[in-house]
Amino acid sequence: MAGSSPARYGEGGGMDEWQRLASDVRERLTAASSGERTVFAAGVAERLMRRHESLPPEQRSPFTLGLRPLLDAVWEAALGDTAAFAAVKRGMGEYLLSDYFHNDGQDGPDDADEPAATAVLHATASHLYGCADFAVWAGMRAVDAVAQHVEYLADLADLADLTEGPGSPAPAPLGDPEKAPLEELRRQLLDLDLIAARSDQLRYASCGLPVAATARLQTELRDPLSRQD
């Protein structure tokens, strides 16, 4: 995460704090340009995708992993490479024409409901359609997913205690599943600060940027927005 947490983002907890932070994120995204929103959604999707890619092989979803090229194309397009637009629209089209896009409810495949997959699709829609809701929805999937991930790590720690027995190394701190969503929202606000500092370029990035500018934005934005910390 870029920078240190400003005091205005608070250190408290509880439902009131959650609602305030979530409202701040939504308001910031609504006021941002479509280019800024796509970069935000891509950053959220990248963090979720990297977390999914780090899972044991048997827990990874082939559908989610198959969206990696689409996510890379969204990044390239959002940061000023107009040649990536064809891959973005093709990737969305393939999803819309697939069995994963359906109205069968629980009777249909649920692969596209996996957090990283959903966030990638929201980031793609954000770039194609420019609507603020897609970026907001991507951010909220990350809020939901972070608490689930903390609980998943806690289950792994419990399993390690049972299998390794006393005397095994103590697990690393796992975080609080109730506080983790608040930390995710604060992270999103800091990410929006970083993105806003490049708003002049991102506002017109979909029309294309010089190669050097795109490369610089990859370093200044994609790298820090992708970090898990």
Secondary structure, DSSP 8 states (H G I E B T S, - for coil): --S---GGG-S--SHHHHHHHHHHHHHHHHHS-HHHHHHHHHHHHHHHHHHHHTS-GGGS-HHHHTTHHHHHHHHHHHTT-GGGHHHHHHHHHHHHTSTTS-S-GGGS--GGGSHHHHHHHHHHHHHHH--HHHHHHHHHHHHHHHHHHHHHHHHHHHHHHHHH-TTS--------TTTHHHHHHHHHHHHHHHHHTTHHHHTTGGG---HHHHHHHIIIIIHHHH---
